[in-house]
Amino acid sequence: MAETKTARVERTIREWVGGGKFSPGDKMPSERTLTEELGIGRTALRQVLARLVAEGVLEVHGRSSYRVPAPSPAQRRTGVTSGELEPWQIYGERPVYDNRWVRLDLVDVEPPGVKRFEHHVVRLQHVAITAVLDDQDRVLMLWRYRFVPDQWGWELPGGIVDAGEDARTCAAREVEEETGWRPTSVDHVITYQPMVGMVDSPHEIFVAHGAEHVGEPTDVEEAGRVEWLPLADIPDLMARGQLMGSGTLVALLHVLANRTSAPTPSA
């Protein structure tokens, strides 16, 4: 199919901007000049220019003139237009509150192109969470009440990694303490941060294939109703908001995404 006149004109202007004929901040020729140079009517030209403005290729300058957008001062300072990004400068921090569960710090920072200020950072514990699967395509879960959101829901077993403890060891220990089942294998999947803008709390996700029942849960505070739930039920529970905690969601999404790519070993 032959290229339409408006498509040809749009392509030409894009090439002018992208190819350096017009640099950021440059004013484009007048509409009269463009119609004569490009061989197009003014109405059709204005339709092309409107599309380019909508996409940010051009910007309106004055009543009926156009120019190539110039980078903002912040973009020029950070090198965004050249693809060179800079990290924030950190000058120090001071604690506001600290106990064994949570620490709140004020960190003295200076983002590129932004005035220096103090940023609140919440530092929580290192956490390990495990999705235990069996040979019936089920996952071991706990039905719990969480008073902070005032909500009942399903969670995977998990907890805080003790000082000097390996995260894999913690993952297996927490499963046994909270459910009474001892996983027969524990494999690391991913480490992530749940709220990278303000909270520091490394979460390590594990998947275990198979488990042995060794007794009742020993962690009374953390224990809930223990059940093996079919993986086929997980999407519906997720849609109904009955899965609690980012670790539970991340682990189960990983499991569901990999169900068709790798078989689940027997317990």
PyRosetta script that sets phi, psi and omega in degrees:
from pyrosetta import init, pose_from_sequence

init()
pose = pose_from_sequence("MAETKTARVERTIREWVGGGKFSPGDKMPSERTLTEELGIGRTALRQVLARLVAEGVLEVHGRSSYRVPAPSPAQRRTGVTSGELEPWQIYGERPVYDNRWVRLDLVDVEPPGVKRFEHHVVRLQHVAITAVLDDQDRVLMLWRYRFVPDQWGWELPGGIVDAGEDARTCAAREVEEETGWRPTSVDHVITYQPMVGMVDSPHEIFVAHGAEHVGEPTDVEEAGRVEWLPLADIPDLMARGQLMGSGTLVALLHVLANRTSAPTPSA")
pose.set_psi(1, 132.3)
pose.set_omega(1, -178.7)
pose.set_phi(2, -67.5)
pose.set_psi(2, 145.8)
pose.set_omega(2, 179.9)
pose.set_phi(3, -71.1)
pose.set_psi(3, 132.0)
pose.set_omega(3, 178.4)
pose.set_phi(4, -72.2)
pose.set_psi(4, 163.0)
pose.set_omega(4, -179.0)
pose.set_phi(5, -62.9)
pose.set_psi(5, -43.6)
pose.set_omega(5, -179.4)
pose.set_phi(6, -65.6)
pose.set_psi(6, -38.1)
pose.set_omega(6, 178.0)
pose.set_phi(7, -63.8)
pose.set_psi(7, -40.4)
pose.set_omega(7, 178.8)
pose.set_phi(8, -64.1)
pose.set_psi(8, -42.8)
pose.set_omega(8, -179.7)
pose.set_phi(9, -66.2)
pose.set_psi(9, -42.0)
pose.set_omega(9, 178.7)
pose.set_phi(10, -62.0)
pose.set_psi(10, -43.9)
pose.set_omega(10, 179.0)
pose.set_phi(11, -62.3)
pose.set_psi(11, -40.9)
pose.set_omega(11, -178.7)
pose.set_phi(12, -62.9)
pose.set_psi(12, -45.3)
pose.set_omega(12, -179.3)
pose.set_phi(13, -65.6)
pose.set_psi(13, -38.8)
pose.set_omega(13, 177.3)
pose.set_phi(14, -61.5)
pose.set_psi(14, -40.8)
pose.set_omega(14, 179.0)
pose.set_phi(15, -66.3)
pose.set_psi(15, -37.0)
pose.set_omega(15, 176.6)
pose.set_phi(16, -60.7)
pose.set_psi(16, -43.8)
pose.set_omega(16, -178.0)
pose.set_phi(17, -72.6)
pose.set_psi(17, -49.7)
pose.set_omega(17, -177.5)
pose.set_phi(18, -70.4)
pose.set_psi(18, -29.5)
pose.set_omega(18, -177.1)
pose.set_phi(19, -87.2)
pose.set_psi(19, -4.5)
pose.set_omega(19, 175.0)
pose.set_phi(20, 96.3)
pose.set_psi(20, 1.6)
pose.set_omega(20, 176.1)
pose.set_phi(21, -61.1)
pose.set_psi(21, -37.4)
pose.set_omega(21, 174.1)
pose.set_phi(22, -121.5)
pose.set_psi(22, 126.2)
pose.set_omega(22, -177.0)
pose.set_phi(23, -93.7)
pose.set_psi(23, 163.8)
pose.set_omega(23, 176.3)
pose.set_phi(24, -53.3)
pose.set_psi(24, 128.6)
pose.set_omega(24, -178.2)
pose.set_phi(25, 96.1)
pose.set_psi(25, -15.2)
pose.set_omega(25, -179.5)
pose.set_phi(26, -71.8)
pose.set_psi(26, 142.7)
pose.set_omega(26, 175.1)
pose.set_phi(27, -83.7)
pose.set_psi(27, 137.5)
pose.set_omega(27, 177.9)
pose.set_phi(28, -77.1)
pose.set_psi(28, 157.8)
pose.set_omega(28, 174.3)
pose.set_phi(29, -59.3)
pose.set_psi(29, 159.3)
pose.set_omega(29, 179.9)
pose.set_phi(30, -63.5)
pose.set_psi(30, 162.7)
pose.set_omega(30, 177.9)
pose.set_phi(31, -58.9)
pose.set_psi(31, -40.1)
pose.set_omega(31, -179.8)
pose.set_phi(32, -61.3)
pose.set_psi(32, -44.6)
pose.set_omega(32, 179.7)
pose.set_phi(33, -63.7)
pose.set_psi(33, -41.5)
pose.set_omega(33, -179.1)
pose.set_phi(34, -65.6)
pose.set_psi(34, -41.8)
pose.set_omega(34, 179.8)
pose.set_phi(35, -62.8)
pose.set_psi(35, -39.2)
pose.set_omega(35, -179.8)
pose.set_phi(36, -71.8)
pose.set_psi(36, -43.1)
pose.set_omega(36, -176.4)
pose.set_phi(37, -71.4)
pose.set_psi(37, -35.0)
pose.set_omega(37, -175.2)
pose.set_phi(38, -99.2)
pose.set_psi(38, -6.6)
pose.set_omega(38, 177.1)
pose.set_phi(39, 65.5)
pose.set_psi(39, 50.0)
pose.set_omega(39, -177.8)
pose.set_phi(40, -140.3)
pose.set_psi(40, 150.7)
pose.set_omega(40, 177.8)
pose.set_phi(41, -71.3)
pose.set_psi(41, 158.5)
pose.set_omega(41, -175.9)
pose.set_phi(42, -66.8)
pose.set_psi(42, -37.7)
pose.set_omega(42, 179.4)
pose.set_phi(43, -62.9)
pose.set_psi(43, -46.9)
pose.set_omega(43, 179.2)
pose.set_phi(44, -64.9)
pose.set_psi(44, -38.6)
pose.set_omega(44, 178.4)
pose.set_phi(45, -61.3)
pose.set_psi(45, -43.4)
pose.set_omega(45, -179.3)
pose.set_phi(46, -64.0)
pose.set_psi(46, -32.5)
pose.set_omega(46, 175.6)
pose.set_phi(47, -64.3)
pose.set_psi(47, -42.3)
pose.set_omega(47, 178.0)
pose.set_phi(48, -64.2)
pose.set_psi(48, -46.1)
pose.set_omega(48, -178.6)
pose.set_phi(49, -63.2)
pose.set_psi(49, -36.7)
pose.set_omega(49, 178.5)
pose.set_phi(50, -63.2)
pose.set_psi(50, -40.7)
pose.set_omega(50, 178.1)
pose.set_phi(51, -64.5)
pose.set_psi(51, -41.8)
pose.set_omega(51, -179.3)
pose.set_phi(52, -67.6)
pose.set_psi(52, -34.6)
pose.set_omega(52, 175.6)
pose.set_phi(53, -67.0)
pose.set_psi(53, -42.4)
pose.set_omega(53, -179.5)
pose.set_phi(54, -61.3)
pose.set_psi(54, -32.1)
pose.set_omega(54, -179.0)
pose.set_phi(55, -89.2)
pose.set_psi(55, -4.8)
pose.set_omega(55, 179.1)
pose.set_phi(56, 84.6)
pose.set_psi(56, 6.4)
pose.set_omega(56, 177.7)
pose.set_phi(57, -70.4)
pose.set_psi(57, -37.6)
pose.set_omega(57, 176.2)
pose.set_phi(58, -127.6)
pose.set_psi(58, 165.9)
pose.set_omega(58, 171.6)
pose.set_phi(59, -135.3)
pose.set_psi(59, 151.0)
pose.set_omega(59, -179.6)
pose.set_phi(60, -74.6)
pose.set_psi(60, 133.6)
pose.set_omega(60, -179.6)
pose.set_phi(61, -127.6)
pose.set_psi(61, 107.5)
pose.set_omega(61, -174.3)
pose.set_phi(62, 81.6)
pose.set_psi(62, -155.2)
pose.set_omega(62, -175.5)
pose.set_phi(63, -78.2)
pose.set_psi(63, -44.4)
pose.set_omega(63, -174.0)
pose.set_phi(64, -144.5)
pose.set_psi(64, 29.1)
pose.set_omega(64, 175.7)
pose.set_phi(65, -119.2)
pose.set_psi(65, 164.5)
pose.set_omega(65, -172.1)
pose.set_phi(66, -135.4)
pose.set_psi(66, 156.0)
pose.set_omega(66, 174.5)
pose.set_phi(67, -148.1)
pose.set_psi(67, 165.4)
pose.set_omega(67, 176.8)
pose.set_phi(68, -79.4)
pose.set_psi(68, 128.4)
pose.set_omega(68, -177.3)
pose.set_phi(69, -57.9)
pose.set_psi(69, 137.1)
pose.set_omega(69, 175.2)
pose.set_phi(70, -92.1)
pose.set_psi(70, 148.2)
pose.set_omega(70, 177.3)
pose.set_phi(71, -64.9)
pose.set_psi(71, 147.9)
pose.set_omega(71, 177.6)
pose.set_phi(72, -69.9)
pose.set_psi(72, 162.1)
pose.set_omega(72, 176.4)
pose.set_phi(73, -55.2)
pose.set_psi(73, -39.3)
pose.set_omega(73, 179.6)
pose.set_phi(74, -65.5)
pose.set_psi(74, -40.0)
pose.set_omega(74, 178.0)
pose.set_phi(75, -63.8)
pose.set_psi(75, -39.4)
pose.set_omega(75, 179.6)
pose.set_phi(76, -65.3)
pose.set_psi(76, -38.2)
pose.set_omega(76, -178.7)
pose.set_phi(77, -71.2)
pose.set_psi(77, -36.0)
pose.set_omega(77, -176.2)
pose.set_phi(78, -90.0)
pose.set_psi(78, -9.2)
pose.set_omega(78, 179.9)
pose.set_phi(79, 75.4)
pose.set_psi(79, 24.0)
pose.set_omega(79, -178.2)
pose.set_phi(80, -60.5)
pose.set_psi(80, -38.9)
pose.set_omega(80, -176.1)
pose.set_phi(81, -69.1)
pose.set_psi(81, -23.4)
pose.set_omega(81, 179.2)
pose.set_phi(82, -99.7)
pose.set_psi(82, 1.5)
pose.set_omega(82, 177.9)
pose.set_phi(83, 82.7)
pose.set_psi(83, 8.5)
pose.set_omega(83, -179.4)
pose.set_phi(84, -104.0)
pose.set_psi(84, 104.8)
pose.set_omega(84, -178.7)
pose.set_phi(85, -96.3)
pose.set_psi(85, 153.5)
pose.set_omega(85, -178.9)
pose.set_phi(86, -121.3)
pose.set_psi(86, 144.0)
pose.set_omega(86, 175.8)
pose.set_phi(87, -77.1)
pose.set_psi(87, 164.8)
pose.set_omega(87, 174.5)
pose.set_phi(88, -69.7)
pose.set_psi(88, 147.6)
pose.set_omega(88, 172.0)
pose.set_phi(89, -87.7)
pose.set_psi(89, 131.6)
pose.set_omega(89, 180.0)
pose.set_phi(90, -115.3)
pose.set_psi(90, 121.7)
pose.set_omega(90, -175.0)
pose.set_phi(91, -102.1)
pose.set_psi(91, -11.4)
pose.set_omega(91, -179.9)
pose.set_phi(92, 151.3)
pose.set_psi(92, 177.2)
pose.set_omega(92, 179.1)
pose.set_phi(93, -151.0)
pose.set_psi(93, 159.2)
pose.set_omega(93, 177.3)
pose.set_phi(94, -139.4)
pose.set_psi(94, 137.5)
pose.set_omega(94, -179.7)
pose.set_phi(95, -74.3)
pose.set_psi(95, 141.9)
pose.set_omega(95, 175.0)
pose.set_phi(96, -105.3)
pose.set_psi(96, -37.5)
pose.set_omega(96, -179.0)
pose.set_phi(97, -153.1)
pose.set_psi(97, 141.8)
pose.set_omega(97, -176.8)
pose.set_phi(98, -153.4)
pose.set_psi(98, 127.6)
pose.set_omega(98, 167.8)
pose.set_phi(99, -146.1)
pose.set_psi(99, -169.8)
pose.set_omega(99, -174.2)
pose.set_phi(100, -70.8)
pose.set_psi(100, -15.0)
pose.set_omega(100, -176.1)
pose.set_phi(101, -102.9)
pose.set_psi(101, -37.6)
pose.set_omega(101, -172.8)
pose.set_phi(102, -148.8)
pose.set_psi(102, 145.3)
pose.set_omega(102, 176.3)
pose.set_phi(103, -131.8)
pose.set_psi(103, 135.7)
pose.set_omega(103, 176.6)
pose.set_phi(104, -115.1)
pose.set_psi(104, 122.4)
pose.set_omega(104, 179.5)
pose.set_phi(105, -117.7)
pose.set_psi(105, 153.6)
pose.set_omega(105, 166.1)
pose.set_phi(106, -107.5)
pose.set_psi(106, 117.9)
pose.set_omega(106, -175.4)
pose.set_phi(107, -106.0)
pose.set_psi(107, 128.0)
pose.set_omega(107, -179.7)
pose.set_phi(108, -82.2)
pose.set_psi(108, 108.5)
pose.set_omega(108, -172.6)
pose.set_phi(109, -129.3)
pose.set_psi(109, 159.3)
pose.set_omega(109, 175.5)
pose.set_phi(110, -140.2)
pose.set_psi(110, 98.0)
pose.set_omega(110, 175.5)
pose.set_phi(111, -66.9)
pose.set_psi(111, 153.2)
pose.set_omega(111, 177.7)
pose.set_phi(112, -57.6)
pose.set_psi(112, 125.6)
pose.set_omega(112, 176.4)
pose.set_phi(113, 77.7)
pose.set_psi(113, 8.0)
pose.set_omega(113, -178.1)
pose.set_phi(114, -126.0)
pose.set_psi(114, 145.7)
pose.set_omega(114, -179.9)
pose.set_phi(115, -63.2)
pose.set_psi(115, 140.0)
pose.set_omega(115, -180.0)
pose.set_phi(116, -58.4)
pose.set_psi(116, 139.2)
pose.set_omega(116, -179.9)
pose.set_phi(117, -155.4)
pose.set_psi(117, 173.0)
pose.set_omega(117, 176.9)
pose.set_phi(118, -99.1)
pose.set_psi(118, 128.8)
pose.set_omega(118, -176.3)
pose.set_phi(119, -110.8)
pose.set_psi(119, 131.3)
pose.set_omega(119, 175.9)
pose.set_phi(120, -72.7)
pose.set_psi(120, 132.2)
pose.set_omega(120, 176.0)
pose.set_phi(121, -130.3)
pose.set_psi(121, 124.5)
pose.set_omega(121, 176.6)
pose.set_phi(122, -97.4)
pose.set_psi(122, 124.0)
pose.set_omega(122, -179.8)
pose.set_phi(123, -108.9)
pose.set_psi(123, 114.8)
pose.set_omega(123, 178.6)
pose.set_phi(124, -106.6)
pose.set_psi(124, -169.1)
pose.set_omega(124, -174.3)
pose.set_phi(125, -87.6)
pose.set_psi(125, 164.3)
pose.set_omega(125, 171.9)
pose.set_phi(126, -77.8)
pose.set_psi(126, 127.5)
pose.set_omega(126, -170.6)
pose.set_phi(127, -123.2)
pose.set_psi(127, 144.4)
pose.set_omega(127, 174.3)
pose.set_phi(128, -123.9)
pose.set_psi(128, 133.7)
pose.set_omega(128, -177.4)
pose.set_phi(129, -132.8)
pose.set_psi(129, 141.2)
pose.set_omega(129, -173.2)
pose.set_phi(130, -131.7)
pose.set_psi(130, 133.2)
pose.set_omega(130, 169.6)
pose.set_phi(131, -99.0)
pose.set_psi(131, 111.5)
pose.set_omega(131, 179.9)
pose.set_phi(132, -97.3)
pose.set_psi(132, 122.2)
pose.set_omega(132, -178.2)
pose.set_phi(133, -110.6)
pose.set_psi(133, 149.4)
pose.set_omega(133, 175.0)
pose.set_phi(134, -115.1)
pose.set_psi(134, -176.0)
pose.set_omega(134, -176.6)
pose.set_phi(135, -82.7)
pose.set_psi(135, 4.9)
pose.set_omega(135, 176.0)
pose.set_phi(136, -107.4)
pose.set_psi(136, 18.9)
pose.set_omega(136, 178.5)
pose.set_phi(137, 61.5)
pose.set_psi(137, 44.0)
pose.set_omega(137, 177.9)
pose.set_phi(138, -122.4)
pose.set_psi(138, 161.3)
pose.set_omega(138, 179.0)
pose.set_phi(139, -125.9)
pose.set_psi(139, 141.0)
pose.set_omega(139, -177.3)
pose.set_phi(140, -82.4)
pose.set_psi(140, 121.7)
pose.set_omega(140, -175.8)
pose.set_phi(141, -137.8)
pose.set_psi(141, 165.1)
pose.set_omega(141, -179.4)
pose.set_phi(142, -121.2)
pose.set_psi(142, 133.1)
pose.set_omega(142, 173.5)
pose.set_phi(143, -93.3)
pose.set_psi(143, 117.0)
pose.set_omega(143, -171.3)
pose.set_phi(144, -134.1)
pose.set_psi(144, 159.6)
pose.set_omega(144, 169.9)
pose.set_phi(145, -105.4)
pose.set_psi(145, 130.6)
pose.set_omega(145, 175.9)
pose.set_phi(146, -116.6)
pose.set_psi(146, 118.4)
pose.set_omega(146, -172.8)
pose.set_phi(147, -73.8)
pose.set_psi(147, -25.9)
pose.set_omega(147, -177.9)
pose.set_phi(148, -61.1)
pose.set_psi(148, -52.4)
pose.set_omega(148, 174.0)
pose.set_phi(149, -87.4)
pose.set_psi(149, -0.5)
pose.set_omega(149, -176.3)
pose.set_phi(150, 53.1)
pose.set_psi(150, 61.3)
pose.set_omega(150, -171.7)
pose.set_phi(151, -147.5)
pose.set_psi(151, 142.4)
pose.set_omega(151, 167.8)
pose.set_phi(152, -95.3)
pose.set_psi(152, 145.9)
pose.set_omega(152, 177.9)
pose.set_phi(153, -175.8)
pose.set_psi(153, 175.4)
pose.set_omega(153, -179.6)
pose.set_phi(154, -93.4)
pose.set_psi(154, 138.3)
pose.set_omega(154, 176.4)
pose.set_phi(155, -136.8)
pose.set_psi(155, 156.8)
pose.set_omega(155, 169.6)
pose.set_phi(156, -84.8)
pose.set_psi(156, 151.5)
pose.set_omega(156, 176.6)
pose.set_phi(157, -66.6)
pose.set_psi(157, 145.0)
pose.set_omega(157, 179.5)
pose.set_phi(158, 177.4)
pose.set_psi(158, 171.2)
pose.set_omega(158, 179.8)
pose.set_phi(159, -177.5)
pose.set_psi(159, -169.1)
pose.set_omega(159, -174.6)
pose.set_phi(160, -79.8)
pose.set_psi(160, 134.8)
pose.set_omega(160, 174.5)
pose.set_phi(161, -77.2)
pose.set_psi(161, 121.0)
pose.set_omega(161, -179.4)
pose.set_phi(162, -68.5)
pose.set_psi(162, 156.7)
pose.set_omega(162, 178.4)
pose.set_phi(163, -57.3)
pose.set_psi(163, 127.6)
pose.set_omega(163, -179.9)
pose.set_phi(164, 80.2)
pose.set_psi(164, -0.8)
pose.set_omega(164, -177.8)
pose.set_phi(165, -91.8)
pose.set_psi(165, 141.9)
pose.set_omega(165, 174.0)
pose.set_phi(166, -73.8)
pose.set_psi(166, 139.4)
pose.set_omega(166, -176.9)
pose.set_phi(167, -62.2)
pose.set_psi(167, -35.5)
pose.set_omega(167, 178.6)
pose.set_phi(168, -64.7)
pose.set_psi(168, -41.3)
pose.set_omega(168, 177.4)
pose.set_phi(169, -62.8)
pose.set_psi(169, -42.2)
pose.set_omega(169, 177.9)
pose.set_phi(170, -61.4)
pose.set_psi(170, -43.0)
pose.set_omega(170, -178.3)
pose.set_phi(171, -58.1)
pose.set_psi(171, -48.1)
pose.set_omega(171, 179.9)
pose.set_phi(172, -65.8)
pose.set_psi(172, -41.7)
pose.set_omega(172, -179.2)
pose.set_phi(173, -62.5)
pose.set_psi(173, -44.9)
pose.set_omega(173, -178.4)
pose.set_phi(174, -65.1)
pose.set_psi(174, -38.2)
pose.set_omega(174, 177.1)
pose.set_phi(175, -59.2)
pose.set_psi(175, -47.8)
pose.set_omega(175, -177.4)
pose.set_phi(176, -66.8)
pose.set_psi(176, -43.6)
pose.set_omega(176, -178.0)
pose.set_phi(177, -65.5)
pose.set_psi(177, -37.3)
pose.set_omega(177, -173.7)
pose.set_phi(178, -90.4)
pose.set_psi(178, -21.6)
pose.set_omega(178, -175.2)
pose.set_phi(179, -122.5)
pose.set_psi(179, -21.8)
pose.set_omega(179, -174.2)
pose.set_phi(180, 84.4)
pose.set_psi(180, 4.4)
pose.set_omega(180, 176.7)
pose.set_phi(181, -108.4)
pose.set_psi(181, 135.8)
pose.set_omega(181, 179.2)
pose.set_phi(182, -104.4)
pose.set_psi(182, 113.3)
pose.set_omega(182, -178.5)
pose.set_phi(183, -65.6)
pose.set_psi(183, 142.7)
pose.set_omega(183, -178.3)
pose.set_phi(184, -89.1)
pose.set_psi(184, -16.8)
pose.set_omega(184, 174.6)
pose.set_phi(185, -154.3)
pose.set_psi(185, 144.3)
pose.set_omega(185, -179.2)
pose.set_phi(186, -135.5)
pose.set_psi(186, 118.3)
pose.set_omega(186, -178.3)
pose.set_phi(187, -117.0)
pose.set_psi(187, 133.9)
pose.set_omega(187, 179.1)
pose.set_phi(188, -73.0)
pose.set_psi(188, 138.4)
pose.set_omega(188, -178.7)
pose.set_phi(189, -110.8)
pose.set_psi(189, -54.4)
pose.set_omega(189, -174.5)
pose.set_phi(190, -162.0)
pose.set_psi(190, 151.8)
pose.set_omega(190, 169.8)
pose.set_phi(191, -117.0)
pose.set_psi(191, 131.3)
pose.set_omega(191, -177.4)
pose.set_phi(192, -145.4)
pose.set_psi(192, 166.8)
pose.set_omega(192, 175.8)
pose.set_phi(193, -110.6)
pose.set_psi(193, 125.7)
pose.set_omega(193, -174.8)
pose.set_phi(194, -73.7)
pose.set_psi(194, -27.4)
pose.set_omega(194, -178.6)
pose.set_phi(195, -143.0)
pose.set_psi(195, 81.5)
pose.set_omega(195, -169.0)
pose.set_phi(196, -69.4)
pose.set_psi(196, -17.5)
pose.set_omega(196, -176.8)
pose.set_phi(197, -74.9)
pose.set_psi(197, -27.5)
pose.set_omega(197, -174.2)
pose.set_phi(198, -144.3)
pose.set_psi(198, -18.1)
pose.set_omega(198, -173.8)
pose.set_phi(199, -115.9)
pose.set_psi(199, 133.0)
pose.set_omega(199, 175.0)
pose.set_phi(200, -108.3)
pose.set_psi(200, 107.2)
pose.set_omega(200, -178.9)
pose.set_phi(201, -156.2)
pose.set_psi(201, 86.7)
pose.set_omega(201, -178.5)
pose.set_phi(202, -59.9)
pose.set_psi(202, 126.6)
pose.set_omega(202, 176.8)
pose.set_phi(203, -111.1)
pose.set_psi(203, 123.3)
pose.set_omega(203, 177.8)
pose.set_phi(204, -107.6)
pose.set_psi(204, 127.6)
pose.set_omega(204, -177.3)
pose.set_phi(205, -105.6)
pose.set_psi(205, 132.7)
pose.set_omega(205, 178.9)
pose.set_phi(206, -124.6)
pose.set_psi(206, 155.4)
pose.set_omega(206, 172.7)
pose.set_phi(207, -126.2)
pose.set_psi(207, 132.2)
pose.set_omega(207, 178.6)
pose.set_phi(208, -118.1)
pose.set_psi(208, 140.2)
pose.set_omega(208, 178.5)
pose.set_phi(209, -112.3)
pose.set_psi(209, 106.8)
pose.set_omega(209, 179.3)
pose.set_phi(210, 91.9)
pose.set_psi(210, 149.0)
pose.set_omega(210, 179.3)
pose.set_phi(211, -156.9)
pose.set_psi(211, 154.0)
pose.set_omega(211, 179.2)
pose.set_phi(212, -113.0)
pose.set_psi(212, 131.2)
pose.set_omega(212, 178.7)
pose.set_phi(213, -78.4)
pose.set_psi(213, 122.0)
pose.set_omega(213, -175.1)
pose.set_phi(214, -117.0)
pose.set_psi(214, -0.8)
pose.set_omega(214, 178.2)
pose.set_phi(215, 147.6)
pose.set_psi(215, -165.0)
pose.set_omega(215, 179.6)
pose.set_phi(216, -82.0)
pose.set_psi(216, 156.8)
pose.set_omega(216, 176.3)
pose.set_phi(217, -58.9)
pose.set_psi(217, 141.7)
pose.set_omega(217, -179.8)
pose.set_phi(218, -103.1)
pose.set_psi(218, -16.2)
pose.set_omega(218, 178.5)
pose.set_phi(219, -93.3)
pose.set_psi(219, 91.3)
pose.set_omega(219, -173.4)
pose.set_phi(220, -64.6)
pose.set_psi(220, -39.0)
pose.set_omega(220, -177.1)
pose.set_phi(221, -64.6)
pose.set_psi(221, -37.9)
pose.set_omega(221, -175.3)
pose.set_phi(222, -94.8)
pose.set_psi(222, -14.6)
pose.set_omega(222, -174.8)
pose.set_phi(223, -68.9)
pose.set_psi(223, 146.9)
pose.set_omega(223, 174.2)
pose.set_phi(224, -136.3)
pose.set_psi(224, -163.2)
pose.set_omega(224, 174.6)
pose.set_phi(225, -73.6)
pose.set_psi(225, 122.5)
pose.set_omega(225, -175.2)
pose.set_phi(226, -95.6)
pose.set_psi(226, 128.1)
pose.set_omega(226, 178.6)
pose.set_phi(227, -146.8)
pose.set_psi(227, 151.5)
pose.set_omega(227, 169.7)
pose.set_phi(228, -94.7)
pose.set_psi(228, 113.3)
pose.set_omega(228, -177.2)
pose.set_phi(229, -102.0)
pose.set_psi(229, 137.0)
pose.set_omega(229, 175.7)
pose.set_phi(230, -60.9)
pose.set_psi(230, 135.6)
pose.set_omega(230, 177.1)
pose.set_phi(231, -60.8)
pose.set_psi(231, -27.1)
pose.set_omega(231, 178.7)
pose.set_phi(232, -63.7)
pose.set_psi(232, -20.9)
pose.set_omega(232, 179.9)
pose.set_phi(233, -85.9)
pose.set_psi(233, -13.1)
pose.set_omega(233, -172.4)
pose.set_phi(234, -62.5)
pose.set_psi(234, -46.5)
pose.set_omega(234, -179.8)
pose.set_phi(235, -57.2)
pose.set_psi(235, -38.1)
pose.set_omega(235, 179.8)
pose.set_phi(236, -68.9)
pose.set_psi(236, -41.6)
pose.set_omega(236, 177.1)
pose.set_phi(237, -61.9)
pose.set_psi(237, -38.2)
pose.set_omega(237, 178.4)
pose.set_phi(238, -64.7)
pose.set_psi(238, -44.9)
pose.set_omega(238, -178.8)
pose.set_phi(239, -64.3)
pose.set_psi(239, -31.4)
pose.set_omega(239, -179.7)
pose.set_phi(240, -87.0)
pose.set_psi(240, 2.4)
pose.set_omega(240, 178.1)
pose.set_phi(241, 71.5)
pose.set_psi(241, 28.2)
pose.set_omega(241, -177.5)
pose.set_phi(242, -101.1)
pose.set_psi(242, 8.4)
pose.set_omega(242, 173.5)
pose.set_phi(243, -106.2)
pose.set_psi(243, 124.3)
pose.set_omega(243, -172.6)
pose.set_phi(244, -109.8)
pose.set_psi(244, 137.8)
pose.set_omega(244, 174.0)
pose.set_phi(245, 92.8)
pose.set_psi(245, 138.9)
pose.set_omega(245, -179.0)
pose.set_phi(246, -65.6)
pose.set_psi(246, -33.7)
pose.set_omega(246, 179.4)
pose.set_phi(247, -62.6)
pose.set_psi(247, -41.7)
pose.set_omega(247, 176.8)
pose.set_phi(248, -61.2)
pose.set_psi(248, -45.7)
pose.set_omega(248, -178.4)
pose.set_phi(249, -65.7)
pose.set_psi(249, -45.2)
pose.set_omega(249, -178.5)
pose.set_phi(250, -62.4)
pose.set_psi(250, -46.0)
pose.set_omega(250, -178.3)
pose.set_phi(251, -63.8)
pose.set_psi(251, -44.9)
pose.set_omega(251, -177.4)
pose.set_phi(252, -71.2)
pose.set_psi(252, -35.0)
pose.set_omega(252, 175.3)
pose.set_phi(253, -63.6)
pose.set_psi(253, -38.2)
pose.set_omega(253, 175.9)
pose.set_phi(254, -62.6)
pose.set_psi(254, -45.5)
pose.set_omega(254, -179.7)
pose.set_phi(255, -61.5)
pose.set_psi(255, -46.9)
pose.set_omega(255, -179.0)
pose.set_phi(256, -64.0)
pose.set_psi(256, -38.4)
pose.set_omega(256, -178.9)
pose.set_phi(257, -67.3)
pose.set_psi(257, -25.1)
pose.set_omega(257, -175.8)
pose.set_phi(258, -105.7)
pose.set_psi(258, 6.4)
pose.set_omega(258, -178.1)
pose.set_phi(259, -62.9)
pose.set_psi(259, -37.7)
pose.set_omega(259, -176.8)
pose.set_phi(260, -87.7)
pose.set_psi(260, -11.6)
pose.set_omega(260, -176.1)
pose.set_phi(261, -95.5)
pose.set_psi(261, -18.2)
pose.set_omega(261, -179.5)
pose.set_phi(262, -150.1)
pose.set_psi(262, 133.6)
pose.set_omega(262, 179.1)
pose.set_phi(263, -69.4)
pose.set_psi(263, 150.2)
pose.set_omega(263, 177.4)
pose.set_phi(264, -88.2)
pose.set_psi(264, 121.6)
pose.set_omega(264, 179.7)
pose.set_phi(265, -64.0)
pose.set_psi(265, 154.7)
pose.set_omega(265, 176.4)
pose.set_phi(266, -73.4)
pose.set_psi(266, 152.5)
pose.set_omega(266, 178.5)
pose.set_phi(267, -69.5)
pose.dump_pdb("model.pdb")
